[in-house]
Amino acid sequence: MSKVSVSLDLSFAEPALRHMGSPGEASLSMLVAHDAAKGVYAHAVRFGNTGLGIKGFWGGLLLKASGDPMYASRVRHSQRYLEGCDLSEAYAELGGHLPCGTDLDCRLFGEVGYDIGVVSEGDAYLNLGHPHFADAGELVFFAVHELHHVGYTVYNPLYALGDVKTGSVDMIALEETFASIGEQVNPTALILIETTVAPGTTEQIAYPIIKQAFEKRGIHEPPLLAHSYERVMPGRNYVASVRDFWRVCSGINPAARDGVVRFLDSVLNTRQFPLTVLDRPIESETAKIIENSYRSVILAFMDEWSLFAERNGIDIKKVIEAIRVRPTHSNLLFPGPGIGGYCLPKDGGLGVWANRHILGWEDELFKMTPLAIDINDTRALHVPQLVRDALRNMGEPVAAAKVLVLGVSYREDVGDTRYSGSEIIVRRLAEMGANPRVHDPYVTQWPEIESQDAYPAPGQSKARFFARQGKLASLRIVPDLWAAMKGVNAIVLAVRHSLYLDLDPEEVFRAVGRPFAIIDCFLLLDDRSIRRYLELGCEVKGMGRGHIKRIKESIRKKDAE
């Protein structure tokens, strides 16, 4: 059983209520200095739910909340309930449902105005004024629910970098959760698994465990068990991507199928986005794995062609644009320095693992799926090589070079750093002796780097794959883009954030203060920008940008005339 230590902090409620009653600059400044305010704001930024600064964000939230005449009374009611609660039993039960060895030491904040409950910066947050908590007993349920999510954010299965087949799936906590559900759930309630699971989980793990628990309770009806995987896109349209999109579902039996269809019809926009109902849960589970593996394979496919383009004087950007004219190929993607997020990097591995450990097949059936994961996991290692080569062309070593990495999130215009290719870039640069700097307009803290000894759990950081990682513990996001550029030897364009799309070479050169190397990982630079950087004495490299040598030669010829 995992150890759970939770510190309850409800101190944000009083200053928030005071500001709602008498808003002003002084009260708002005090609010945004609170750890709860910072954590909630970090969550909003990370998932693209705000484009405002922290003061604008909280000012707007509390103004909206103050329009509800019952809001303050609900906050105080929830606050008094939690202060009078003995949560030790709930915490102890939580410890039994976390992955083995995942000890949880975090804070549970009471906040005001944002969502029902969220996880951010390694802590849990509950909106004390949410109408769902009119029955304060729901608070304990949601508190444990969010703390459970915190526990899972510090847990990841171990595997060797570039060899996903060495990984494994720890099913113990999931099996214990199913057993707990079977011991307590109303037998007529629909049990819906909405997360991504290994194919076979619903039918061969969840169903037998819950059915056995039912039989111990003297219940002989089968569980109403169903599966419907989420389709969600982080960013400003997060909620719409859940509600207004096609969903797939299935049930363990006809009654469960009917139940999940009725439920999803009641909460999703199925009139415009009809459900697809499959015969068996394993089909729904497999659909999710194939869906993400398909995208992973397409992205990995471009890796070899990107390298081919670099070696043979080809601009992969123009090649992709030419192919996209054909309607059947309009979604051809360029992966940049690998792919990230919590789904694509690992979901195919669940299928590989399930084939042997749930479904019992001993052969090496899977080839493309694990290979794609391995390629995507290690693609970012090529970027430090480009940095090294560019600096070498300028007569400078990569050792001790100041290298600015622009972008640390896994995709453009969000602040989610999970499985980001930038982490691999920074770690390999540090191993090569460089001194990395980082900037990202959507990220204020980078736990994978800043807390590498403990995050996602002790011994599970990607730091274990690289040497000379100790100095990275002091690496912090530089908030000012132009200040971050001053005096660097190299700049890596790692993420397609809007802020980086139209950087003017002249302005960048003035900010740096001297010629430097610039490495384009995501086809951000057009030929005009490449030419201007070269004319300023800079060295330019890029993933898939093999034509840069031609531009360089044309400049030399022009200068020689």
C-alpha positions in Angstrom: 0.0 0.0 0.0 1.3 3.5 -0.9 1.8 6.1 1.8 -0.5 9.2 1.6 0.3 12.5 3.2 -2.1 15.4 2.4 -2.0 18.9 3.7 -5.4 20.6 3.6 -5.2 24.3 2.8 -8.4 26.3 2.7 -6.8 29.7 3.3 -7.6 31.0 -0.2 -11.3 31.2 0.4 -11.4 34.2 2.7 -9.4 36.6 0.6 -11.3 35.5 -2.5 -14.6 36.2 -0.8 -13.4 39.6 0.4 -12.3 40.5 -3.1 -15.7 39.4 -4.5 -17.4 41.6 -2.0 -15.1 44.6 -2.5 -12.9 44.2 -5.6 -9.8 46.3 -5.9 -6.2 46.2 -7.0 -4.8 45.6 -3.6 -7.0 42.6 -2.8 -6.4 41.1 -6.3 -2.6 41.5 -5.9 -2.8 39.6 -2.6 -4.9 36.9 -4.2 -2.6 36.1 -7.0 0.3 35.7 -4.7 -1.4 32.7 -3.0 -0.1 29.2 -4.0 -3.7 28.1 -4.8 -4.1 31.0 -7.3 -0.8 30.2 -9.0 -1.7 26.5 -9.2 -5.1 27.0 -10.7 -3.8 29.6 -13.1 -1.0 27.2 -14.2 -3.7 24.6 -15.0 -5.7 27.1 -17.0 -2.6 28.1 -19.0 -1.5 24.5 -19.5 -4.8 23.5 -21.0 -5.3 26.6 -23.1 -8.3 27.8 -21.0 -7.0 31.4 -20.7 -4.9 33.9 -22.7 -4.9 36.4 -19.9 -2.3 37.2 -17.2 -2.9 35.9 -13.7 -4.6 39.0 -12.5 -6.9 39.2 -15.5 -7.7 35.5 -15.1 -8.6 35.7 -11.5 -10.4 39.1 -11.8 -12.7 37.6 -14.4 -13.4 34.4 -12.6 -14.3 36.1 -9.3 -16.4 38.7 -11.1 -18.4 36.0 -12.7 -18.7 34.1 -9.4 -19.9 37.2 -7.6 -23.0 37.3 -9.9 -24.3 34.2 -8.1 -26.0 35.3 -4.9 -25.6 31.8 -3.3 -21.9 31.4 -4.2 -20.4 32.8 -1.0 -22.6 30.8 1.2 -21.7 27.6 -0.6 -18.0 28.4 -0.3 -18.4 28.9 3.5 -20.5 25.8 3.8 -17.9 23.7 2.0 -15.1 25.3 4.0 -16.7 24.5 7.4 -17.5 20.9 6.3 -13.9 20.2 5.3 -12.5 21.8 8.4 -14.7 19.6 10.5 -14.0 16.4 8.6 -11.6 13.6 9.5 -10.2 12.6 6.2 -7.7 10.1 7.5 -9.8 7.1 6.6 -10.3 8.4 3.0 -6.6 9.0 2.7 -5.8 5.5 3.9 -8.2 4.0 1.4 -6.6 6.1 -1.4 -3.2 4.6 -0.6 -4.6 1.2 -1.5 -5.6 2.3 -4.9 -2.3 3.9 -6.1 0.4 2.1 -8.1 2.8 0.2 -5.9 5.5 2.4 -4.5 3.9 5.6 -5.4 4.0 7.6 -2.1 1.8 10.7 -2.3 2.9 13.9 -0.5 0.8 16.8 -1.7 -1.6 19.7 -0.8 -5.4 19.8 -1.2 -6.4 23.4 -1.8 -9.8 24.9 -1.6 -10.2 27.4 -4.4 -13.0 29.6 -5.8 -14.5 29.8 -9.3 -12.6 27.3 -11.4 -14.0 24.0 -12.5 -15.1 21.3 -10.0 -11.7 19.8 -9.2 -8.4 19.8 -11.0 -4.8 18.7 -10.6 -2.0 21.1 -11.2 1.7 21.4 -10.2 1.5 18.2 -8.2 -1.4 19.3 -6.0 -5.2 19.0 -6.0 -7.7 21.9 -6.1 -11.5 21.9 -5.3 -13.9 24.7 -6.2 -15.6 25.2 -2.9 -18.4 27.2 -4.4 -19.4 24.7 -7.1 -23.2 23.9 -7.0 -22.3 20.2 -7.2 -21.1 20.5 -3.6 -24.5 21.7 -2.3 -24.4 18.3 -0.6 -21.1 18.7 1.1 -20.6 15.0 1.3 -19.6 15.1 -2.4 -16.6 17.1 -1.4 -14.8 14.1 0.1 -15.5 12.0 -3.0 -14.1 14.7 -5.3 -11.2 15.4 -3.0 -10.2 11.7 -3.1 -10.8 11.6 -6.8 -8.5 14.5 -7.5 -5.8 13.2 -5.1 -6.0 9.9 -7.0 -5.1 11.8 -10.2 -2.2 13.5 -8.4 -0.9 10.0 -7.4 -1.0 8.9 -11.0 0.8 12.0 -12.3 3.8 10.8 -10.3 3.7 7.3 -11.7 4.9 6.1 -15.1 5.9 2.6 -16.2 9.7 2.2 -16.7 11.1 1.3 -20.0 14.3 1.8 -21.9 14.5 4.9 -24.1 14.0 3.8 -27.7 12.8 0.3 -26.8 9.1 0.3 -25.7 9.0 -3.5 -25.7 11.0 -3.5 -22.5 8.1 -1.7 -20.8 5.3 -3.1 -18.7 1.8 -2.2 -17.4 1.2 -2.2 -13.7 -2.4 -3.4 -13.4 -2.5 -3.9 -9.6 -4.0 -0.5 -8.7 -6.6 -0.8 -11.6 -7.6 -4.3 -10.4 -8.0 -3.1 -6.8 -10.1 -0.2 -8.1 -12.4 -2.6 -9.9 -12.7 -4.8 -6.8 -13.6 -1.7 -4.7 -16.3 -0.7 -7.2 -17.7 -4.2 -7.2 -17.9 -4.2 -3.4 -19.8 -0.9 -3.2 -21.6 0.0 -6.4 -25.3 -0.2 -6.8 -25.8 -3.3 -9.0 -28.1 -1.3 -11.3 -25.6 1.5 -11.9 -23.8 1.8 -15.2 -20.0 1.3 -14.8 -18.3 3.2 -17.6 -14.6 2.9 -18.3 -13.6 6.1 -20.2 -9.8 6.0 -20.1 -7.4 4.3 -22.5 -6.8 0.8 -21.4 -5.0 -2.3 -22.8 -7.3 -4.2 -25.1 -9.1 -7.0 -23.1 -9.2 -5.0 -19.9 -12.9 -4.6 -19.7 -13.9 -8.1 -20.6 -11.0 -10.1 -19.1 -10.0 -8.1 -16.0 -12.8 -5.6 -15.0 -15.8 -7.9 -15.6 -14.6 -11.0 -13.7 -13.4 -9.0 -10.7 -16.6 -6.9 -10.4 -18.8 -10.0 -11.0 -17.0 -11.9 -8.3 -17.5 -9.0 -5.9 -21.2 -9.0 -6.8 -21.5 -12.7 -6.1 -19.9 -12.2 -2.6 -22.6 -9.7 -1.9 -25.3 -12.1 -3.0 -26.0 -10.3 -6.3 -26.4 -12.6 -9.3 -27.2 -10.1 -12.0 -24.2 -9.3 -14.2 -22.5 -5.8 -13.9 -23.6 -3.1 -16.3 -20.1 -2.6 -17.6 -19.2 -0.5 -20.6 -16.3 1.2 -22.4 -16.1 4.5 -24.3 -12.8 6.1 -24.8 -12.3 9.9 -24.6 -11.3 11.9 -27.6 -9.9 15.2 -26.3 -7.6 17.9 -27.6 -5.9 20.2 -25.1 -6.2 23.9 -25.8 -8.8 26.6 -26.0 -11.4 24.2 -27.3 -10.9 21.5 -24.7 -14.6 21.3 -23.6 -15.9 21.4 -27.1 -13.5 18.6 -28.1 -15.2 16.4 -25.5 -18.8 17.4 -26.1 -18.9 18.1 -29.9 -17.1 15.1 -31.3 -17.8 11.6 -32.4 -17.5 8.9 -29.8 -17.2 5.1 -29.8 -18.7 2.9 -27.2 -19.7 -0.7 -26.3 -21.0 -2.7 -23.4 -20.3 -6.1 -21.9 -23.9 -7.2 -22.7 -27.0 -5.7 -24.4 -28.2 -4.0 -21.2 -24.8 -2.3 -20.7 -24.7 -1.2 -24.4 -28.2 0.3 -24.1 -27.2 2.0 -20.8 -24.0 3.6 -22.2 -25.8 4.8 -25.3 -28.5 6.5 -23.1 -25.9 8.1 -20.9 -23.7 9.5 -23.7 -26.8 10.7 -25.5 -27.7 12.7 -22.4 -24.3 14.5 -22.0 -22.8 14.7 -25.5 -23.9 16.4 -28.7 -24.8 13.1 -30.3 -27.4 14.7 -32.6 -24.7 16.3 -34.7 -22.0 13.8 -33.8 -23.6 10.3 -33.7 -22.3 7.5 -31.5 -20.6 4.5 -33.0 -21.7 1.4 -31.0 -19.5 -1.6 -31.3 -20.3 -5.2 -30.4 -17.7 -5.8 -27.7 -15.7 -3.6 -25.3 -12.4 -5.1 -26.7 -13.3 -3.5 -30.0 -13.8 -0.1 -28.4 -10.6 -0.5 -26.5 -8.7 -1.5 -29.7 -10.2 1.4 -31.7 -8.6 3.8 -29.3 -5.2 2.1 -29.5 -5.3 1.9 -33.3 -6.5 5.5 -33.6 -3.5 6.8 -31.8 -1.0 4.2 -33.2 -2.0 5.2 -36.7 -1.1 8.8 -36.0 2.1 7.7 -34.3 3.2 5.6 -37.3 2.5 8.4 -39.8 4.6 10.8 -37.7 7.4 8.2 -37.4 7.3 7.5 -41.1 8.4 11.1 -41.8 11.6 10.7 -39.7 13.5 8.7 -42.3 12.4 11.0 -45.1 13.4 14.0 -43.1 16.9 12.7 -42.8 16.9 11.7 -46.4 16.0 15.3 -47.3 18.8 16.7 -45.1 21.4 14.5 -46.8 20.4 15.1 -50.3 19.7 18.8 -50.6 15.9 18.6 -50.4 13.6 20.9 -48.5 11.1 18.6 -46.9 8.8 21.6 -46.2 8.2 22.3 -50.0 7.9 18.5 -50.6 5.1 18.2 -48.0 3.3 21.3 -49.3 3.4 19.8 -52.8 2.0 16.5 -51.6 -0.8 18.1 -49.5 -2.3 19.5 -52.7 -3.6 16.0 -53.3 -6.9 15.7 -51.3 -6.1 12.2 -50.2 -2.8 13.3 -48.7 -3.9 16.7 -47.3 -3.2 15.6 -43.7 0.4 14.7 -44.2 2.2 15.8 -41.0 5.8 16.7 -40.0 6.6 15.5 -36.5 9.3 18.1 -35.5 11.5 16.8 -32.7 9.3 13.9 -31.8 5.8 13.8 -30.5 4.4 14.2 -27.0 1.4 14.4 -24.8 0.0 11.6 -22.7 -1.5 9.5 -25.5 0.5 9.0 -28.7 3.9 8.2 -27.1 2.7 5.2 -25.2 -0.8 4.0 -26.3 0.5 1.6 -28.9 2.6 0.0 -26.2 -0.6 -1.0 -24.4 -1.6 -3.1 -27.4 1.8 -4.7 -27.6 1.7 -5.6 -23.9 -1.9 -6.8 -24.0 -1.3 -9.2 -26.9 1.0 -11.3 -24.6 0.0 -10.6 -21.1 -3.8 -10.4 -21.3 -4.7 -12.2 -24.5 -2.0 -14.9 -24.2 -0.2 -14.8 -27.6 3.5 -15.6 -27.5 4.6 -14.5 -30.9 6.2 -11.2 -31.9 3.1 -10.0 -33.8 3.7 -6.3 -33.5 6.5 -4.7 -35.6 5.4 -1.3 -36.9 3.6 -0.1 -33.8 6.5 -0.4 -31.3 9.0 0.7 -34.0 7.1 3.9 -34.5 7.1 4.6 -30.7 10.8 4.0 -30.5 11.5 6.3 -33.5 9.3 9.1 -32.0 10.9 8.7 -28.6 14.4 9.2 -29.9 13.9 11.5 -32.9 14.8 14.6 -30.8 18.3 13.2 -30.3 19.1 14.4 -33.8 18.6 18.1 -32.8 21.7 18.4 -30.6 23.7 16.9 -33.5 22.4 19.7 -35.7 23.4 22.2 -33.0 26.9 20.6 -32.8 27.3 20.7 -36.6 26.2 24.3 -36.9 28.5 25.5 -34.2 31.4 23.5 -35.7 30.8 25.3 -39.0 31.2 28.5 -37.0 34.4 27.3 -35.4 32.8 26.9 -32.0 32.5 23.7 -29.8 29.1 22.7 -28.4 30.8 22.2 -25.0 30.1 25.3 -22.8 27.9 26.8 -25.6 24.9 28.8 -24.5 21.9 27.2 -26.3 18.4 28.7 -26.1 15.6 26.2 -26.7 12.4 28.0 -27.7 9.4 25.9 -26.6 9.2 23.1 -24.0 5.6 22.0 -24.4 4.7 19.0 -26.5 2.5 21.0 -29.0 1.9 24.5 -30.1 0.1 27.1 -28.0 -0.5 24.9 -24.9 1.6 24.6 -21.8 1.6 20.8 -21.4 5.1 19.5 -21.1 4.4 15.7 -20.9 6.7 13.6 -23.1 7.9 16.8 -24.8 10.7 16.4 -27.4 12.3 19.4 -25.9 13.2 17.5 -22.7 15.3 15.1 -24.8 16.9 18.0 -26.6 17.9 19.8 -23.4 19.1 16.6 -21.7 21.3 15.6 -24.6 22.7 19.1 -24.9 23.6 19.1 -21.2 25.3 15.7 -21.6 27.3 17.2 -24.5 28.5 19.9 -22.1 26.3 22.8 -23.4 24.5 25.2 -21.1 20.9 25.2 -22.1 18.4 28.0 -21.6 14.7 27.7 -22.2 11.8 29.9 -23.0 8.1 29.1 -23.4 5.2 31.6 -23.3 2.8 29.0 -21.9 5.0 27.3 -19.3 6.2 28.8 -16.0 7.5 25.6 -14.4 9.0 22.5 -16.0 8.7 19.8 -13.4 10.3 17.1 -15.6 13.5 19.2 -15.4 13.2 21.3 -12.2 12.2 18.3 -10.1 14.0 15.6 -11.9 15.0 13.7 -8.7 11.3 13.2 -7.7 9.2 13.7 -10.8 7.3 11.8 -12.1 8.6 9.6 -9.3 12.0 8.8 -7.8 14.1 6.9 -10.3 11.6 7.5 -13.2 12.9 10.7 -14.7 14.4 10.6 -18.2 17.5 11.9 -16.6 18.4 8.3 -16.0 19.1 7.9 -19.7 21.7 10.7 -19.8 25.0 11.7 -18.1 25.8 15.1 -16.5 22.2 15.9 -15.6 22.8 17.4 -12.2 23.1 21.0 -13.3 19.7 20.9 -15.0 18.0 21.0 -11.6 18.6 24.7 -11.5 17.3 25.4 -15.0 14.3 27.7 -15.1 12.0 29.1 -17.8 13.2 32.5 -18.8 10.1 34.6 -19.0 11.4 37.3 -21.4 12.0 36.0 -24.9 14.4 38.8 -26.0 16.3 38.8 -22.7 16.7 35.0 -23.1 18.4 35.5 -26.5 21.2 37.8 -25.2 24.6 36.4 -25.9 23.6 32.9 -26.9 25.7 30.7 -29.2 22.7 28.9 -30.7 18.9 29.0 -30.8 16.7 26.0 -31.3 13.2 26.5 -32.7 11.6 23.5 -31.0 7.9 24.2 -30.9 5.5 25.9 -33.3 4.2 28.5 -30.8 2.5 31.4 -32.5 5.0 33.7 -30.8 7.9 32.1 -32.7 6.3 31.9 -36.2 7.2 35.3 -37.5 10.4 36.2 -35.6 12.3 38.9 -37.6 15.9 37.8 -38.2 17.1 41.4 -37.7 15.4 41.7 -34.3 16.7 38.3 -33.2 20.2 39.2 -34.3 20.1 42.5 -32.3 18.8 40.6 -29.3 21.6 38.0 -29.5 24.2 40.6 -30.2 26.4 38.5 -32.5 26.3 35.8 -35.2 24.8 32.6 -33.8 23.5 29.2 -35.0 19.8 28.7 -35.5 18.2 25.3 -35.8 14.7 24.9 -37.2 13.0 21.8 -35.9 9.5 22.5 -37.2 9.7 24.0 -40.7 9.2 27.5 -39.2 11.7 29.3 -41.3 10.9 30.3 -44.9 13.7 30.8 -47.5 13.7 34.5 -47.0 14.4 34.2 -43.3 17.0 31.5 -43.9 18.8 33.7 -46.4 18.7 36.8 -44.1 20.2 34.8 -41.2 23.0 33.6 -43.4 23.6 37.1 -44.7 24.0 38.2 -41.1 26.8 35.7 -40.5 24.6 33.1 -38.8 24.7 29.4 -39.4 21.3 27.7 -40.2 20.4 24.1 -39.8 17.0 22.4 -39.8 15.3 19.0 -39.6 14.5 18.1 -43.2 16.0 21.4 -44.5 18.6 20.0 -46.9 18.3 22.9 -49.3 20.0 25.4 -46.9 23.3 24.6 -48.5 22.0 25.8 -51.9 20.9 29.1 -50.4 24.3 29.5 -48.7 26.0 28.8 -52.1 23.9 31.4 -53.9 24.9 34.0 -51.3 28.6 33.1 -51.8 28.2 33.5 -55.6 26.5 36.8 -55.2 29.2 38.1 -52.9 31.9 36.9 -55.3 30.4 38.9 -58.2 
